[in-house]
Amino acid sequence: MPEKTSTFLVTHAEEESAVLKDVHDGQVHTLSANPGVESNDAIDATVAPEPPMEMTWDVVEIDDKRPLTVHKSEEPPTVQERDIAEGQDVGDLERTERAGIGEIHVLSVPPEETEDAVDDVLDDEGTLARAARLGMNRVEIRSEEGVVSVRYLP
């Protein structure tokens, strides 16, 4: 297999090894050595399979490394986010560009399931993978009854 250059989410890290997930194609790469990364880091890197069996990977070069964080904010969704939610059916999701840099996802959920939806977003590895793919460092989740906004921020 050839070398691969992409953006990866570090899904697991120990002193001796780490597991990377390509945020573009979902391929998982187990590293034979940890190049100094921690779980929930995003790295722009080049990896290569380690001979002779090519079952583990080695990091050839890291171009960028940044920690990713996800947190629940005490702030309510903005007026714009509430307006978006009001105009969509329960279960719908709308993506919109954030003023400045980033992206906002607005989910309309049944009011009684708002906290469960927030917990799902907090626990979803896909939330971090999306932040890495977008080049963002932070994810902020805001909610109020029936509305969950997921803000991908620099």
N, C-alpha and C positions, 0 to 999 in steps of 0.2 A: 504494500500500500504506500502511496506517496504521502509526503508531508501535507498538513492541513493547516491553513490559517483562518481563524475565525474569532468570534467572541464567545467565551465560555463562562458558564456559571459554575462555581465550585460548590458542588452539592454535598461533599463530604471531605473532610481533611483530617489527617492524623499526622504525627511527626514523620512517619516513613513514607506515606503515600497520600494520594488525593484522587477524587473522582470529579471529572469535568463533564458538563453537559453543553453541547453546542447549542446556542440559543436560536440558531437559524434552522437547523435540520433535526434537532433532538438527539443526535448520536451521542452516546455516552463513552467516555474515554477514561480508563483506569490508568493512573500514572504509577510508574514503578518507584518514583521518588517524589517527595513534596518539594517544589521549588520555592517555598516560602509563602504559600497561599493559605487562606483560612476559609472555612465554610461561609457561604454567602458573599464571597468576593466575585467580582466580574473581572475577567482578564481578556485582553486582546492578545492573542498568542499564536505561535506556530508550534504544532505538535507533530511528532513522527512516531510511527510504530517501532517498538524495540525488537531488533532481530534476536534470535532467528525465528521465533514462533509468531511474533507480531501480535501477542495477546495483550500486552501492556504498552503504554505510550510514554514518551519522554518529551519534556518541553524543550524545544529548540531555542525559542526566544519569546520573551514577554515584552510587548510594546507598551502596554498600559495595564495597570491593576488598580481597582477601586473597590472599597467595601460598599455593599448595598444594605440599606436599612428599610424596614417596613414598620410603620407605627400607626396606631389609631390616634387621631387628633380629637381633642375635646371641642374643636370648632365645628359648627354645623356646615352643611353644604352651602355654597354661595347661592346668591339669587339666580345666577345663570344656570347652575347645576339643578336647582329646584325647578326652574322653568323647563329645562330639558326633560326632567323626570315626569313633570306634569303632562307633557305632550306625548308620552310614549306609554305603551301597554305594560302591565306588570310582566316581568320576565325579560323585557327588552333591555338592550345595552346600546348606548350611543357613545362613540369616540369622537372627541373634538380636540383641536389643538389648543394648548394653553397659551394665554397671552405671555409672550416671551419665549421661553424654551420649555418643551415638555408636552405632555398629553394628559387629557382627563377622560376617564371612563365613567359614565353615569349609568347606574343600574336602578331599575324600578323593581322593587320587591314587595311581596305582601307585607303590610305593616308589622304583623306579628312575627315575621321571619327576619326582620332587619338585623338583629344582633347575630343570628346564625349566619347570615350572609357576610357580615363583617368578619366573623371568625373564619369563615371559609376563605375569604380573600387573604387574611393574615397568614393562614396556614398553607396556602397554595404556592407550591414551588414555581408555578407558572407566572405568578406575580413578579417574583424576582427575575425570572428569565426574560419577561417582557421589559422590565426596567433595564436590564443589561442590553437587550436588543435595541432599545431606544437610546442608549447611551446615557441614561439617567443614573443618579446615585441614591435617590430617596423615593420612597413611596409613602404617601400620606393618605389615610383613609378617613373620610368624614361621613357622618351619617345622621339621619333623623328618620323618624318613622316613615317607612316606605321608600327611602332614598339612600343609596350608597354611592359616594363618589370616590374614585380611586385616582389620585393625583400623582403622576410620574414627574418628579422634579429633579433639577440638576444638583 
